[in-house]
Structures are given as C-alpha cells and as structure tokens.
C-alpha cells in the first residue's frame, strides 16, 4: 500500500527569533515554509535575550550553537527578584 503525502504549505507570521527558528527547523525536516514579516528590514533593537538550556539544544540541532556562543556571553547565575 502506497502512502500519499500532500505537499503542505506552511506560512510563518513574524520574522523574529521564533519565526526564523521555526522556518529553519521545518527546512531541516524537509518542509518548505514562507516567513511573513511586516518590517521593511531586520535590524538590532538593542535588547538582550536570555536563552534557556532547552533553546540552546534546539539551536545546536539547527547548527547555530557555536555562532551564538561566539556572539553571546554565558551566564553562570541568574536571579529574578521582586522588591515589593
């Protein structure tokens, strides 16, 4: 019995970290996608981001861990406090 798989059309709304990571993961899995972004160009906004270990595992699977480690700073300790 032959399995027929229809070609999926995947649209990703937003070209931020999540949208672009999703597009790369889909491509790595052999699925084509299109990323839709309203900004005319992508640029830095001056904000820092904090990546959890699970996010680093995904980025490693995508082949991006080394470049991220080269561009970032590894935190050895993080505290979230509430002074109220």
Buried (B, 14 or more C-beta within 10 A) or exposed (E): EEEEEEEEEEEBEBBEEEBBBBBBBBEEEEEEBEBEBEEEEEEEEEEEEEBEEEBBEBBEEBEBBEEEEEEEEEEEEEEEEEEE
